[in-house]
Amino acid sequence: MTEASYGANLRKRLYRSRFQGFFFSLVAIAVLVMFFVKVISPWMVTIFIGYLLGTIFMNNITYQDIKVGSPWPKINAALSVVCYILAIGLMIYGFINGELSFI
């Protein structure tokens, strides 16, 4: 791979990462707006925000690897896993306590 094509590939990855981070941030804002207009429950807001944060941290792994290097991708990966576990744990807890249902 030539230096020019490698640079173009890195730029493409950075722009994709930034766009995805921006998109998931907009989705998080939309979830909060839906909560304030009473469309979804507080449980769903917390689960969605946990999942979206996990996705944003996962997306930052690529961005941090290109811009800064180690150890930030590992930190982002750990935070992503923590947010995903939080979202799954909240779903399980909500279903067990009857706060959430499929219907």
TILODREN-689684 format. One line per field, with one value per residue: y, z, x of N, C-alpha, C, O in turn. Coordinates in nm, 4 decimals. Layout:
residues N
ny	[Y, ...]
nz	[Z, ...]
nx	[X, ...]
cay	[Y, ...]
caz	[Z, ...]
cax	[X, ...]
cy	[Y, ...]
cz	[Z, ...]
cx	[X, ...]
oy	[Y, ...]
oz	[Z, ...]
ox	[X, ...]
***
This chain:
residues 103
ny	[-0.1171, 0.2131, 0.5276, 0.7417, 0.6156, 0.4864, 0.7048, 0.8121, 0.6051, 0.6153, 0.8710, 0.8256, 0.6342, 0.7905, 0.9934, 0.8348, 0.7304, 0.9631, 1.0535, 0.8414, 0.8584, 1.1136, 1.0639, 0.8664, 1.0178, 1.2053, 1.0313, 0.9611, 1.2074, 1.2317, 1.0208, 1.1187, 1.3424, 1.2094, 1.0924, 1.3179, 1.4088, 1.2140, 0.9651, 0.7321, 0.5093, 0.5740, 0.3588, 0.2525, 0.4685, 0.4779, 0.2299, 0.2568, 0.4777, 0.3696, 0.1651, 0.3176, 0.4743, 0.2709, 0.1965, 0.4328, 0.4517, 0.2172, 0.2901, 0.4928, 0.3557, 0.3051, 0.5688, 0.6731, 0.4996, 0.5728, 0.8485, 0.8909, 0.6579, 0.3791, 0.3878, 0.4379, 0.3179, 0.0722, 0.1530, 0.2739, 0.0453, -0.1062, 0.0619, 0.0563, -0.2133, -0.2169, -0.0382, -0.1796, -0.4095, -0.2882, -0.1969, -0.4439, -0.5659, -0.3877, -0.4318, -0.7008, -0.6796, -0.5023, -0.6591, -0.8724, -0.7458, -0.6595, -0.4099, -0.3727, -0.5033, -0.7309, -0.6656]
nz	[0.0000, -0.0895, 0.0337, -0.0115, -0.0658, 0.1757, 0.3493, 0.2459, 0.3097, 0.5905, 0.6349, 0.5368, 0.7214, 0.9545, 0.8952, 0.8673, 1.1243, 1.2746, 1.1648, 1.2380, 1.5188, 1.5553, 1.4518, 1.6336, 1.8632, 1.8005, 1.7934, 2.0635, 2.1740, 2.0552, 2.1834, 2.4450, 2.4060, 2.3323, 2.5769, 2.7372, 2.6184, 2.6916, 2.5521, 2.5706, 2.8359, 3.1494, 3.1975, 2.9441, 2.8302, 2.9833, 2.9177, 2.6377, 2.6275, 2.7598, 2.5783, 2.3464, 2.4336, 2.4677, 2.2002, 2.0918, 2.2315, 2.1309, 1.8680, 1.8945, 1.9292, 1.6837, 1.6003, 1.8079, 1.7867, 1.5457, 1.5783, 1.8368, 1.9541, 2.1530, 2.5052, 2.4660, 2.2835, 2.4138, 2.6554, 2.5648, 2.4584, 2.6904, 2.8318, 2.6527, 2.6663, 2.9338, 2.9230, 2.7475, 2.9019, 3.1175, 2.9898, 2.9117, 3.1626, 3.2872, 3.1282, 3.1890, 3.4663, 3.4646, 3.3337, 3.5141, 3.7442, 3.6522, 3.5426, 3.2767, 2.9724, 2.7087, 2.5806]
nx	[0.0855, 0.0628, 0.1906, 0.0182, -0.2294, -0.2628, -0.2875, -0.5251, -0.6985, -0.6867, -0.7980, -1.0551, -1.1475, -1.1383, -1.3303, -1.5586, -1.5770, -1.6156, -1.8594, -2.0318, -2.0161, -2.1281, -2.3855, -2.4845, -2.4825, -2.6801, -2.8980, -2.9078, -2.9809, -3.2326, -3.3624, -3.3678, -3.5344, -3.7692, -3.8242, -3.8812, -4.1140, -4.2773, -4.2949, -4.1464, -4.0406, -3.8612, -3.6908, -3.6357, -3.5037, -3.2675, -3.1562, -3.1256, -2.9479, -2.7246, -2.6584, -2.6072, -2.3918, -2.2035, -2.1752, -2.0703, -1.8261, -1.7095, -1.6858, -1.5000, -1.2658, -1.1413, -1.0924, -0.9269, -0.7112, -0.5956, -0.5361, -0.4099, -0.3041, -0.1844, -0.2554, -0.5247, -0.7167, -0.7598, -0.8691, -1.1061, -1.2268, -1.2676, -1.4460, -1.6567, -1.7394, -1.8212, -2.0404, -2.2116, -2.2585, -2.3863, -2.6231, -2.7397, -2.7629, -2.9426, -3.1683, -3.2279, -3.2723, -3.4916, -3.6887, -3.7111, -3.8084, -4.0511, -4.0841, -4.0357, -4.1716, -4.2633, -4.4895]
cay	[0.0000, 0.3346, 0.6234, 0.8213, 0.5350, 0.4635, 0.8294, 0.8227, 0.5061, 0.6689, 0.9809, 0.7667, 0.5743, 0.8988, 1.0563, 0.7394, 0.7243, 1.0884, 1.0546, 0.7469, 0.9174, 1.2219, 1.0032, 0.8039, 1.1266, 1.2568, 0.9325, 0.9756, 1.3292, 1.2002, 0.9373, 1.2084, 1.4212, 1.1206, 1.0759, 1.4388, 1.4208, 1.0977, 0.8598, 0.6106, 0.5062, 0.6003, 0.2373, 0.2431, 0.5752, 0.4363, 0.1198, 0.3123, 0.5609, 0.2778, 0.0998, 0.4170, 0.5069, 0.1586, 0.2058, 0.5468, 0.4117, 0.1200, 0.3667, 0.5703, 0.2718, 0.3330, 0.7075, 0.6892, 0.4233, 0.6495, 0.9784, 0.8973, 0.5328, 0.3067, 0.2895, 0.4867, 0.2204, -0.0282, 0.2181, 0.2846, -0.0891, -0.1437, 0.1407, 0.0053, -0.3379, -0.1804, 0.0196, -0.2869, -0.4926, -0.2081, -0.2000, -0.5789, -0.5844, -0.3119, -0.5016, -0.8195, -0.6313, -0.4477, -0.7679, -0.9495, -0.6670, -0.6290, -0.2719, -0.3844, -0.6198, -0.7393, -0.6189]
caz	[0.0000, -0.0969, 0.1407, -0.0464, -0.0469, 0.3199, 0.4046, 0.2048, 0.3885, 0.7262, 0.6314, 0.5209, 0.8504, 1.0496, 0.8622, 0.8993, 1.2700, 1.3210, 1.1236, 1.3213, 1.6519, 1.5470, 1.4326, 1.7576, 1.9574, 1.7645, 1.8371, 2.2093, 2.1974, 2.0176, 2.2909, 2.5574, 2.3693, 2.3432, 2.7186, 2.7903, 2.5674, 2.7496, 2.4537, 2.6215, 2.9817, 3.1967, 3.1825, 2.8055, 2.8091, 3.0432, 2.8376, 2.5097, 2.6481, 2.7873, 2.4529, 2.2564, 2.4843, 2.4316, 2.0572, 2.0686, 2.2774, 2.0356, 1.7492, 1.9262, 1.9233, 1.5548, 1.5985, 1.9000, 1.7358, 1.4384, 1.6234, 1.9588, 1.9770, 2.2781, 2.5564, 2.4557, 2.2272, 2.5152, 2.7517, 2.4981, 2.4485, 2.8240, 2.8605, 2.5662, 2.7252, 3.0565, 2.8858, 2.6952, 3.0160, 3.1898, 2.9164, 2.9229, 3.3029, 3.3131, 3.0642, 3.2690, 3.5923, 3.4362, 3.3061, 3.6363, 3.8371, 3.5910, 3.4924, 3.1314, 2.9210, 2.5624, 2.5283]
cax	[0.0000, 0.1429, 0.1653, -0.0994, -0.3503, -0.2761, -0.3421, -0.6655, -0.7712, -0.6994, -0.8953, -1.1878, -1.1833, -1.1658, -1.4575, -1.6646, -1.5862, -1.6764, -1.9994, -2.1052, -2.0252, -2.2259, -2.5163, -2.5298, -2.5105, -2.8122, -2.9968, -2.9191, -3.0596, -3.3706, -3.4172, -3.3988, -3.6516, -3.8851, -3.8545, -3.9430, -4.2512, -4.3451, -4.3180, -4.0832, -4.0254, -3.7240, -3.6095, -3.5890, -3.4059, -3.1412, -3.1023, -3.0803, -2.8289, -2.6137, -2.6197, -2.5486, -2.2579, -2.1178, -2.1482, -1.9814, -1.6922, -1.6583, -1.6493, -1.3804, -1.1462, -1.0777, -1.0467, -0.8147, -0.5981, -0.5330, -0.4877, -0.3302, -0.2327, -0.2063, -0.3502, -0.6621, -0.8114, -0.7926, -0.9587, -1.2359, -1.2845, -1.3144, -1.5658, -1.7624, -1.7890, -1.8928, -2.1701, -2.2956, -2.2994, -2.4849, -2.7497, -2.7963, -2.8016, -3.0654, -3.2796, -3.2600, -3.3290, -3.6240, -3.7820, -3.7324, -3.8914, -4.1788, -4.0869, -4.0330, -4.2412, -4.2617, -4.6193]
cy	[0.1228, 0.4297, 0.7066, 0.7416, 0.5034, 0.5868, 0.8471, 0.7246, 0.5554, 0.7821, 0.9273, 0.7039, 0.6813, 0.9642, 0.9640, 0.7325, 0.8494, 1.0941, 0.9615, 0.7989, 1.0292, 1.1662, 0.9426, 0.9082, 1.1889, 1.1608, 0.9426, 1.0995, 1.3046, 1.1142, 1.0245, 1.2947, 1.3355, 1.0962, 1.1979, 1.4638, 1.2960, 0.9918, 0.7273, 0.6241, 0.5381, 0.4779, 0.2285, 0.3508, 0.5325, 0.3243, 0.1717, 0.3937, 0.4735, 0.2101, 0.1977, 0.4607, 0.3954, 0.1631, 0.3203, 0.5148, 0.3107, 0.1899, 0.4468, 0.4879, 0.2991, 0.4722, 0.7274, 0.6149, 0.5018, 0.7745, 0.9714, 0.7719, 0.4756, 0.4012, 0.3276, 0.3903, 0.1129, 0.0286, 0.2321, 0.1492, -0.1332, -0.0669, 0.0956, -0.1219, -0.3088, -0.1246, -0.0867, -0.3767, -0.4190, -0.2137, -0.3368, -0.6062, -0.5100, -0.3763, -0.6222, -0.7783, -0.5779, -0.5550, -0.8487, -0.8763, -0.6277, -0.4866, -0.2693, -0.5083, -0.6178, -0.6825, -0.4714]
cz	[0.0000, 0.0146, 0.1136, -0.0242, 0.1015, 0.3877, 0.3692, 0.2844, 0.5316, 0.7325, 0.6205, 0.6523, 0.9536, 1.0225, 0.8946, 1.0503, 1.3254, 1.2864, 1.2112, 1.4638, 1.6565, 1.5353, 1.5627, 1.8662, 1.9282, 1.8064, 1.9887, 2.2446, 2.1637, 2.1251, 2.4106, 2.5285, 2.3792, 2.4890, 2.7727, 2.7354, 2.6026, 2.6464, 2.5023, 2.7718, 3.0224, 3.1855, 3.0417, 2.7741, 2.8624, 2.9629, 2.7050, 2.5251, 2.6791, 2.6616, 2.3577, 2.3034, 2.4530, 2.2848, 2.0259, 2.1150, 2.1823, 1.9081, 1.7724, 1.9248, 1.7946, 1.5534, 1.6869, 1.8515, 1.6290, 1.4937, 1.7360, 1.9786, 2.1135, 2.3963, 2.5355, 2.3870, 2.3279, 2.6185, 2.6917, 2.4859, 2.5833, 2.8597, 2.7755, 2.6237, 2.8526, 3.0234, 2.8289, 2.8083, 3.0998, 3.1212, 2.9278, 3.0652, 3.3373, 3.2481, 3.1465, 3.3993, 3.5722, 3.4083, 3.4313, 3.7322, 3.7785, 3.5400, 3.3390, 3.0908, 2.7686, 2.5003, 2.5514]
cx	[0.0897, 0.1036, 0.0407, -0.2285, -0.3734, -0.3347, -0.4885, -0.7513, -0.7912, -0.8007, -1.0378, -1.2353, -1.2167, -1.3006, -1.5740, -1.6855, -1.6527, -1.8247, -2.0818, -2.1201, -2.1274, -2.3673, -2.5688, -2.5542, -2.6472, -2.9231, -3.0173, -3.0013, -3.2067, -3.4374, -3.4537, -3.5215, -3.7776, -3.9231, -3.9275, -4.0820, -4.3327, -4.3849, -4.2599, -4.0584, -3.8810, -3.6329, -3.5514, -3.4862, -3.2695, -3.0765, -3.0495, -2.9530, -2.7073, -2.5641, -2.5520, -2.4101, -2.1588, -2.0799, -2.0530, -1.8397, -1.6300, -1.6124, -1.5214, -1.2533, -1.0702, -1.0164, -0.9244, -0.6914, -0.5229, -0.4662, -0.3855, -0.2459, -0.2629, -0.1879, -0.4957, -0.7571, -0.8519, -0.8888, -1.0985, -1.3034, -1.3399, -1.4417, -1.6840, -1.8229, -1.8686, -2.0314, -2.2638, -2.3454, -2.4039, -2.6211, -2.8166, -2.8427, -2.9281, -3.1869, -3.3230, -3.3271, -3.4707, -3.7271, -3.8123, -3.8254, -4.0267, -4.1918, -4.0898, -4.1111, -4.2342, -4.3876, -4.6343]
oy	[0.1337, 0.4150, 0.7385, 0.7943, 0.4948, 0.5748, 0.8918, 0.7569, 0.5397, 0.7884, 0.9770, 0.7194, 0.6662, 0.9883, 1.0096, 0.7291, 0.8406, 1.1348, 0.9986, 0.7845, 1.0385, 1.2154, 0.9645, 0.8876, 1.2216, 1.2040, 0.9339, 1.0952, 1.3510, 1.1326, 1.0058, 1.3174, 1.3817, 1.0810, 1.1839, 1.5334, 1.2750, 0.9361, 0.6216, 0.7341, 0.5302, 0.4917, 0.2005, 0.3264, 0.5489, 0.3244, 0.1346, 0.3805, 0.5008, 0.1983, 0.1646, 0.4818, 0.4216, 0.1364, 0.3057, 0.5470, 0.3174, 0.1521, 0.4662, 0.5438, 0.3144, 0.4907, 0.7919, 0.6609, 0.4973, 0.8036, 1.0404, 0.7806, 0.5189, 0.4920, 0.2560, 0.3811, 0.0676, -0.0407, 0.2055, 0.1393, -0.1916, -0.1258, 0.0967, -0.1359, -0.3704, -0.1601, -0.0850, -0.4155, -0.4803, -0.2332, -0.3448, -0.6632, -0.5625, -0.3759, -0.6422, -0.8366, -0.6049, -0.5444, -0.8894, -0.9382, -0.5685, -0.4463, -0.1745, -0.6064, -0.5153, -0.6544, -0.4132]
oz	[0.0811, 0.0797, 0.2061, 0.0301, 0.1473, 0.4738, 0.4521, 0.3223, 0.5881, 0.8257, 0.6863, 0.6897, 1.0311, 1.1155, 0.9440, 1.0977, 1.4142, 1.3689, 1.2546, 1.5235, 1.7515, 1.6011, 1.5988, 1.9529, 2.0207, 1.8498, 2.0369, 2.3366, 2.2353, 2.1546, 2.4710, 2.6174, 2.4281, 2.5209, 2.8462, 2.7990, 2.5505, 2.6524, 2.4778, 2.8268, 2.9401, 3.1663, 3.0236, 2.6991, 2.7948, 2.9426, 2.6637, 2.4450, 2.6296, 2.6396, 2.2955, 2.2214, 2.4163, 2.2490, 1.9419, 2.0456, 2.1554, 1.8483, 1.6795, 1.9197, 1.7963, 1.5105, 1.6453, 1.8724, 1.6232, 1.4596, 1.7305, 2.0160, 2.1813, 2.3849, 2.5829, 2.4297, 2.3272, 2.6638, 2.7591, 2.5015, 2.5896, 2.9128, 2.8215, 2.6288, 2.8758, 3.0890, 2.8584, 2.8098, 3.1478, 3.1873, 2.9510, 3.0860, 3.4092, 3.3054, 3.1703, 3.4379, 3.6530, 3.4536, 3.4528, 3.7945, 3.8484, 3.4980, 3.2791, 3.1649, 2.7079, 2.3805, 2.5146]
ox	[0.1817, 0.0002, -0.0341, -0.3256, -0.4873, -0.4219, -0.5678, -0.8639, -0.8994, -0.8808, -1.1292, -1.3516, -1.3112, -1.3775, -1.6771, -1.7990, -1.7375, -1.9064, -2.1908, -2.2268, -2.2051, -2.4590, -2.6844, -2.6391, -2.7216, -3.0299, -3.1302, -3.0830, -3.2954, -3.5555, -3.5593, -3.6036, -3.8807, -4.0410, -4.0253, -4.1612, -4.4423, -4.4945, -4.3181, -4.0555, -3.7897, -3.5121, -3.4329, -3.3917, -3.1680, -2.9551, -2.9397, -2.8605, -2.5980, -2.4435, -2.4510, -2.3207, -2.0443, -1.9651, -1.9641, -1.7432, -1.5100, -1.5117, -1.4429, -1.1437, -0.9481, -0.9025, -0.8282, -0.5791, -0.4000, -0.3515, -0.2837, -0.1289, -0.3561, -0.1056, -0.5839, -0.8722, -0.9663, -0.9800, -1.1980, -1.4251, -1.4482, -1.5358, -1.7982, -1.9451, -1.9726, -2.1293, -2.3834, -2.4622, -2.4993, -2.7232, -2.9372, -2.9498, -3.0130, -3.2959, -3.4421, -3.4284, -3.5596, -3.8411, -3.9265, -3.9117, -4.1088, -4.3002, -4.1406, -4.1165, -4.2031, -4.3913, -4.7364]
***
